[in-house]
Amino acid sequence: METIQAENYEHHIRNAINTIVDSDFDKTLGELNAIHSITIDGNSVEVYLQLVPPLQWIAPTIDHACCEAVLSVSQELKPTVFVREKEVHRTGSKSVLPSVKNLIAIASGKGGVGKSTIAANIAAALAMKGASVGLLDADIYGPSAPTMFDLAGAQLEAEKLPDGRIIGQPNERYGVKVASIGFVMQRDQAAILRGPMLAGYFNTLVEQINWGKLDFLVFDLPPGTGDIQLTLTQRVPLTGAVIVTTPQEISLSDVRRSISMFARVNVEILGIVENMSYFTPPELPDKKYYIFGKGGGQVVADENNVPLLGEVPITLGTREGGDEGLPVVLNPEEFSQGEILRNITARLASQIRLANFRSGEQPVIQISL
C-alpha cells in the first residue's frame, strides 16, 4: 500500500469523502459539492460539510461514513465531522412564516381516515429526532390536536405588542408547539362558520402565532378541498403535502381529487400514507385481516408517481393514545406501531430533502423595474 505523506492528507481525505453516497439523492458528496472545508492540525482532522436539509436522519450516517473515510487514509487520524444545512430557496412569499424551514400539509380527501392521528404522530416523531416542530390544527370544524396532545381545556395565551398587534403563544407538549382553534372555542362549541370566516380564522392561526424558529410546521387540514385548503396554498409557501387515505375505493376517489387540487396550485405531493391498512389480533400476531380492502394506497401512489410512505395497521393502542393525549410513537408499550409511524416519518424526511434539493436547482428569477 502506498505510504501517504502528511502534507497530502487533505487531498486523499477529500477524495475519499467525495465518493460517499448520499442515499436520499443517490449522488456522491463530490457530485453534491458537499465539502465546505477540511482543517488538519497534527492528527486532528475537522471536516465541514453543507447538505440539503432536513438533516436529523441523514447526518449520523454521513458522519460515520466520513469518519471511516478519514481513517481509511490513516488510522492515526482523529476525525470530527461538522454538518450544517444548505440554504433552501422558498417559492412564494418570504414574509409568511419566514422562520419556519419546512411547511408540511397533512391532508385527506374525506373525513374519518385518521388524518389527525397521522399528523399528530408525524409531528411527535419529528420532535423525537431533536427537530423543532410546530403543529397547526387547521381543522376548524373538528379540532382534535388539544385532545391528542393532552391539552384539552388549555387556552391560547396572547399578548399585545407595542405596535398594537395581538400575538398568541402556542401551547407545547412532547416537544411540539401546538396551536388550534380548539384553544379559543368552548370544548363542545360547534364551529358554524362561512367561507370568509374560515379563511380569517386560519390566517389568524398562521400570522398571529409566535411560532419562533422551527424546522417543521405541520398543518393538520380539514378533509376535502375547500376554503382552508385553498387559503393555505395561496398564503403559505408549502414544502409539500402528505395525503392520508384508507384502502377502500370510496376513499381513493376522494384522494384523487385532493391530489388534483394540489397539482393545480403547484404543491408537491410528498407521499401517500395508507391508514387502517389491516388488523392483527394480539393473540394471532402472524395474521392480517384487511378489513377495508388491500393495496389501495399503493394503487393511487402508482397512478400519480408518488411514493407510498407506509401502511399503518389498526391497533387499540393508537386509538387509546389519541383519546388519552399520548401519540403512539411516544408509547414504549406500543413499540411496533410506533416504529411503523417513525419509519413513515423518516421516509417523509427523505422526500422533504428531495423537494428542497429540487427547489435549490431551480433558477431564481429576479425582475428589476
ABEGO torsion letter per residue (X at the ends): XBBBBAAAAAAAAAAAAAABBBAAAGBBAAAAGABABBBBBEABBBBBBBBBOBAAAAAAAAAAAAAAAAAAABAABBBBBBBBBBBBBBBEBAABGAABABBBBBBBABBGAGAAAAAAAAAAAAAAAGBBBBBBBABAABBAAAAAAGABGBBBBBBBBAAGBBBBBBBBBGGBBBBBAAAABBAABBBBBBAAAAAAAAAAAAAABBAEBBABBBBBBBBEBBAAAAAAAAABBBAEBBBBBBABAAAAAAAAAAAAAAAAAGBBBAEBBBBGABBBBAABAABBBBAAEBGAAAAAAAAAGBBBAEBBBBBAAAAAAAAAGBBAAABAAAAAAAAAAAAAAAAAAAAAAAAAAAAAABBBBBBBX
